[in-house]
């Protein structure tokens, strides 16, 4: 397993525990439910992700409640940067979105795919939920692109589920893993 650390302070804390692994195959979404309350943070790692539809974007939505109910409203925002040969380094900011954008312009051509990681911080808190993501893709252009975002889910309701979706079409292929972090006392 690759080791992911968010800050130097956390490097000294407990390690990530693999909780679930899913393989997408023409999947409308990849859902992780339930988020176990024994863990304070969740790391999602995705690789070899290919959309069914060319130029699709990979996004993240959260769910609440025991069922869960996924929030598809405009309750997400993100800020960060994108870097690619065509665009150079550019700011990437959006508010009132229906998901947190992880990577844009995914392609269906030979070798085109995406990968990355997302940390969902303290999903059961009574605060707005924060997300830290870093993703890359050999995109539809084709070119290598990198995105790093911090995202926000604008609700104080406890998050019980996370799902990955494409902006159009299904997730044709990809592997998604969920890890949990328990902090040492």
Secondary structure, 3 states (H helix, E strand, C coil): CCCCCCCHHHHCCCCEEEEEEEEEEEECEEEEECCCCCCCEEEEEEEEEEECCCCEEEEEEEEECCCCEECCCCCEEEEEEEEECCCEEEEEEEEEECCEEEEEEECCCCCCEEEEEEEEECCCCCCCEEEEEEEEEECCCCCEEEEEEEEEECCCCCCCEEEEEECCCCEEEEEEEEEEECCCC
